[in-house]
Structure formats: structure tokens, C-alpha cells
Amino acid sequence: MRKLSMDELGRKTVEEFKQASKNPVVAVLDNIRSMHNVGSVFRTADAFLVEGVVLCGYTPQPPHRDIHKTALGATETVDWIYTATTLEAVQQLKAQGYRILGIEQTVGSLSLETYTPVPGEKIAVVFGNEVEGVDQEVLKQCDGCLEIPQLGMKHSLNISVAAGIVLWKLSEQRIIDLKRG
């Protein structure tokens, strides 16, 4: 066994990334405190070719060295916008035809492994603050909630880890389809 070289990995250039067909998924960051978490979400968004990231409230914005340190250039490939509030972002995305899903443990939330996205459906997933989670007023505007099943004691994940799990799940079928050719 050997590691693949960069050439063998088939990495896209920034221009190829910008031109590539994107997964119809947007990650909405609801008042995230940590620049490292923001950078990590950008890097994951790049990995799964999502449409973009919406930074809301006091979520840090690029350019910043602490975001760049974790994003490793993904702030240059992934489209992003800023909105003053998450509620405003969710309302705008709804008006654009996105299904809004909060990533939160709620009454009636669906366990992530049971969720199958409708092919081609535009989805916006809202990831909450590191301490408070997704704001209750934002949850009221969501079309539903997904929760990541957990077996341990904490029943809590870092937002960057949660984003990796959820964005993988929402990209899984596309990855399978690409591998099939």
C-alpha cells in the first residue's frame, strides 16, 4: 500500500472547482464563535462540492489567518455570503426554494441515517452555536430537523465534526453515482 500522489488524486484547480456542478446544499452557520470551526466547515464544503456557506450574526468571516489556517484555501473555492441574522438567511433561502433543515436534537427530529435527500432538491442545513445550538426562532422556520445518532454519554459534537458528518450524508449518493460512472 502507498499514498497517492497529488497528481493521482485528481485535484481540481480553483477555476475547475468554480465551474464544477455543485451539490445543491448550503451550510448555514448560526453564530459560530470559533474561527477554526468556520475554516473547517469551509474545507468540508470544498470536499463535498456544496453550493456555498452562509455566515450569520457574529460568525467570523474571511479573510482571517485563523480561518485560513484550517480552511487551507477553501475560502477561495467555496462561495460564501454574510447575513446579519440567521433568521434572515433562512428566510432568503426559503424564498429561493431551499428545504431548511436544522441540525439539532428536537422533538420530532429525524435520525440522520434514516434521511434520504430527494435527488436534486435544494437543501440548506443550519449548524448552531457551539454552546446554544440552533436558535429556537430559527428552528421555528425550519422544514425539519436532523440529528446525528450518538451512542456515548455527551450527545454533543463539535460543529465542525457535525458538519463533516451531515455534509457527507447529503453528498453520499452523488459520490456513489460518480464512482459507478
Contacts in CASP RR format, 6 or more apart in sequence:
PFRMAT RR
TARGET T0000
AUTHOR 0000-0000-0000
METHOD contacts of the structure
MODEL  1
MRKLSMDELGRKTVEEFKQASKNPVVAVLDNIRSMHNVGSVFRTADAFLV
EGVVLCGYTPQPPHRDIHKTALGATETVDWIYTATTLEAVQQLKAQGYRI
LGIEQTVGSLSLETYTPVPGEKIAVVFGNEVEGVDQEVLKQCDGCLEIPQ
LGMKHSLNISVAAGIVLWKLSEQRIIDLKRG
12 20 0 8 1.000
14 76 0 8 1.000
14 77 0 8 1.000
17 46 0 8 1.000
17 49 0 8 1.000
17 77 0 8 1.000
18 77 0 8 1.000
20 49 0 8 1.000
21 49 0 8 1.000
22 49 0 8 1.000
22 50 0 8 1.000
22 51 0 8 1.000
22 52 0 8 1.000
23 48 0 8 1.000
23 49 0 8 1.000
23 50 0 8 1.000
23 51 0 8 1.000
23 170 0 8 1.000
23 171 0 8 1.000
23 174 0 8 1.000
24 51 0 8 1.000
24 120 0 8 1.000
24 121 0 8 1.000
24 122 0 8 1.000
24 123 0 8 1.000
25 48 0 8 1.000
25 50 0 8 1.000
25 51 0 8 1.000
25 52 0 8 1.000
25 122 0 8 1.000
25 123 0 8 1.000
25 124 0 8 1.000
25 125 0 8 1.000
25 167 0 8 1.000
25 170 0 8 1.000
25 171 0 8 1.000
26 50 0 8 1.000
26 51 0 8 1.000
26 52 0 8 1.000
26 53 0 8 1.000
26 54 0 8 1.000
26 93 0 8 1.000
26 98 0 8 1.000
26 122 0 8 1.000
26 123 0 8 1.000
26 124 0 8 1.000
26 125 0 8 1.000
27 41 0 8 1.000
27 45 0 8 1.000
27 50 0 8 1.000
27 52 0 8 1.000
27 53 0 8 1.000
27 54 0 8 1.000
27 124 0 8 1.000
27 125 0 8 1.000
27 127 0 8 1.000
27 163 0 8 1.000
27 167 0 8 1.000
28 53 0 8 1.000
28 54 0 8 1.000
28 56 0 8 1.000
28 86 0 8 1.000
28 89 0 8 1.000
28 90 0 8 1.000
28 93 0 8 1.000
28 124 0 8 1.000
28 125 0 8 1.000
28 126 0 8 1.000
28 127 0 8 1.000
29 38 0 8 1.000
29 41 0 8 1.000
29 53 0 8 1.000
29 54 0 8 1.000
29 55 0 8 1.000
29 56 0 8 1.000
29 59 0 8 1.000
29 127 0 8 1.000
29 128 0 8 1.000
29 159 0 8 1.000
30 56 0 8 1.000
30 57 0 8 1.000
30 59 0 8 1.000
30 86 0 8 1.000
30 126 0 8 1.000
30 127 0 8 1.000
30 128 0 8 1.000
30 129 0 8 1.000
30 133 0 8 1.000
30 134 0 8 1.000
30 135 0 8 1.000
30 138 0 8 1.000
31 56 0 8 1.000
31 57 0 8 1.000
31 58 0 8 1.000
31 59 0 8 1.000
31 86 0 8 1.000
31 128 0 8 1.000
31 129 0 8 1.000
31 132 0 8 1.000
31 135 0 8 1.000
32 38 0 8 1.000
32 41 0 8 1.000
32 55 0 8 1.000
32 59 0 8 1.000
32 60 0 8 1.000
32 127 0 8 1.000
32 128 0 8 1.000
32 129 0 8 1.000
32 130 0 8 1.000
32 159 0 8 1.000
33 58 0 8 1.000
33 129 0 8 1.000
33 130 0 8 1.000
33 131 0 8 1.000
34 60 0 8 1.000
34 130 0 8 1.000
34 159 0 8 1.000
35 60 0 8 1.000
35 64 0 8 1.000
35 66 0 8 1.000
35 67 0 8 1.000
35 70 0 8 1.000
36 66 0 8 1.000
36 67 0 8 1.000
36 69 0 8 1.000
36 70 0 8 1.000
36 160 0 8 1.000
37 70 0 8 1.000
37 130 0 8 1.000
37 158 0 8 1.000
37 159 0 8 1.000
37 160 0 8 1.000
38 55 0 8 1.000
38 59 0 8 1.000
38 60 0 8 1.000
38 67 0 8 1.000
38 70 0 8 1.000
38 71 0 8 1.000
39 67 0 8 1.000
39 68 0 8 1.000
39 69 0 8 1.000
39 70 0 8 1.000
39 71 0 8 1.000
39 74 0 8 1.000
39 75 0 8 1.000
39 160 0 8 1.000
40 70 0 8 1.000
40 71 0 8 1.000
40 160 0 8 1.000
40 163 0 8 1.000
41 53 0 8 1.000
41 127 0 8 1.000
41 159 0 8 1.000
41 160 0 8 1.000
41 163 0 8 1.000
42 53 0 8 1.000
42 62 0 8 1.000
42 67 0 8 1.000
42 70 0 8 1.000
42 71 0 8 1.000
42 73 0 8 1.000
42 74 0 8 1.000
42 75 0 8 1.000
42 78 0 8 1.000
42 80 0 8 1.000
43 70 0 8 1.000
43 71 0 8 1.000
43 72 0 8 1.000
43 73 0 8 1.000
43 74 0 8 1.000
44 160 0 8 1.000
44 163 0 8 1.000
44 164 0 8 1.000
44 167 0 8 1.000
45 52 0 8 1.000
45 53 0 8 1.000
45 74 0 8 1.000
45 78 0 8 1.000
45 163 0 8 1.000
45 167 0 8 1.000
46 71 0 8 1.000
46 73 0 8 1.000
46 74 0 8 1.000
46 77 0 8 1.000
46 78 0 8 1.000
47 167 0 8 1.000
48 167 0 8 1.000
48 168 0 8 1.000
48 170 0 8 1.000
48 171 0 8 1.000
49 171 0 8 1.000
50 78 0 8 1.000
50 167 0 8 1.000
50 170 0 8 1.000
50 171 0 8 1.000
51 79 0 8 1.000
52 78 0 8 1.000
52 79 0 8 1.000
52 80 0 8 1.000
53 78 0 8 1.000
53 79 0 8 1.000
53 80 0 8 1.000
54 80 0 8 1.000
54 81 0 8 1.000
54 82 0 8 1.000
54 83 0 8 1.000
54 89 0 8 1.000
54 93 0 8 1.000
54 124 0 8 1.000
55 61 0 8 1.000
55 80 0 8 1.000
55 81 0 8 1.000
55 82 0 8 1.000
55 83 0 8 1.000
56 82 0 8 1.000
56 83 0 8 1.000
56 84 0 8 1.000
56 85 0 8 1.000
56 86 0 8 1.000
56 88 0 8 1.000
56 89 0 8 1.000
57 82 0 8 1.000
57 83 0 8 1.000
57 84 0 8 1.000
57 85 0 8 1.000
57 86 0 8 1.000
59 82 0 8 1.000
60 66 0 8 1.000
60 67 0 8 1.000
61 67 0 8 1.000
61 80 0 8 1.000
61 82 0 8 1.000
62 68 0 8 1.000
62 71 0 8 1.000
62 75 0 8 1.000
62 80 0 8 1.000
63 75 0 8 1.000
67 75 0 8 1.000
68 75 0 8 1.000
83 89 0 8 1.000
83 92 0 8 1.000
86 126 0 8 1.000
86 134 0 8 1.000
86 135 0 8 1.000
86 138 0 8 1.000
87 135 0 8 1.000
87 137 0 8 1.000
87 138 0 8 1.000
87 141 0 8 1.000
90 100 0 8 1.000
90 124 0 8 1.000
90 126 0 8 1.000
90 138 0 8 1.000
90 141 0 8 1.000
90 142 0 8 1.000
91 141 0 8 1.000
93 100 0 8 1.000
93 124 0 8 1.000
94 100 0 8 1.000
94 141 0 8 1.000
96 122 0 8 1.000
97 122 0 8 1.000
98 122 0 8 1.000
98 123 0 8 1.000
98 124 0 8 1.000
99 121 0 8 1.000
99 122 0 8 1.000
99 123 0 8 1.000
99 124 0 8 1.000
99 143 0 8 1.000
100 124 0 8 1.000
100 126 0 8 1.000
100 141 0 8 1.000
100 142 0 8 1.000
100 143 0 8 1.000
100 144 0 8 1.000
101 123 0 8 1.000
101 124 0 8 1.000
101 125 0 8 1.000
101 126 0 8 1.000
101 142 0 8 1.000
101 143 0 8 1.000
101 144 0 8 1.000
101 145 0 8 1.000
101 146 0 8 1.000
102 125 0 8 1.000
102 126 0 8 1.000
102 127 0 8 1.000
102 134 0 8 1.000
102 138 0 8 1.000
102 139 0 8 1.000
102 142 0 8 1.000
102 144 0 8 1.000
102 145 0 8 1.000
102 146 0 8 1.000
103 125 0 8 1.000
103 126 0 8 1.000
103 127 0 8 1.000
103 128 0 8 1.000
103 134 0 8 1.000
103 145 0 8 1.000
103 146 0 8 1.000
103 147 0 8 1.000
103 148 0 8 1.000
103 162 0 8 1.000
103 166 0 8 1.000
104 126 0 8 1.000
104 128 0 8 1.000
104 133 0 8 1.000
104 134 0 8 1.000
104 139 0 8 1.000
104 145 0 8 1.000
104 147 0 8 1.000
105 145 0 8 1.000
105 147 0 8 1.000
105 155 0 8 1.000
106 139 0 8 1.000
106 145 0 8 1.000
106 147 0 8 1.000
108 145 0 8 1.000
109 144 0 8 1.000
109 145 0 8 1.000
109 146 0 8 1.000
109 147 0 8 1.000
110 144 0 8 1.000
110 145 0 8 1.000
110 146 0 8 1.000
110 147 0 8 1.000
111 146 0 8 1.000
111 147 0 8 1.000
111 149 0 8 1.000
112 146 0 8 1.000
112 147 0 8 1.000
112 148 0 8 1.000
112 149 0 8 1.000
112 165 0 8 1.000
112 166 0 8 1.000
112 169 0 8 1.000
113 149 0 8 1.000
113 169 0 8 1.000
115 146 0 8 1.000
115 169 0 8 1.000
116 173 0 8 1.000
117 123 0 8 1.000
117 170 0 8 1.000
117 173 0 8 1.000
119 173 0 8 1.000
123 170 0 8 1.000
125 146 0 8 1.000
125 166 0 8 1.000
125 167 0 8 1.000
125 170 0 8 1.000
126 134 0 8 1.000
126 138 0 8 1.000
126 142 0 8 1.000
127 134 0 8 1.000
127 159 0 8 1.000
127 162 0 8 1.000
127 163 0 8 1.000
127 166 0 8 1.000
128 134 0 8 1.000
128 135 0 8 1.000
128 159 0 8 1.000
129 135 0 8 1.000
129 159 0 8 1.000
130 158 0 8 1.000
130 159 0 8 1.000
134 142 0 8 1.000
134 145 0 8 1.000
139 145 0 8 1.000
146 166 0 8 1.000
148 157 0 8 1.000
148 162 0 8 1.000
148 165 0 8 1.000
148 166 0 8 1.000
150 156 0 8 1.000
150 157 0 8 1.000
157 165 0 8 1.000
END
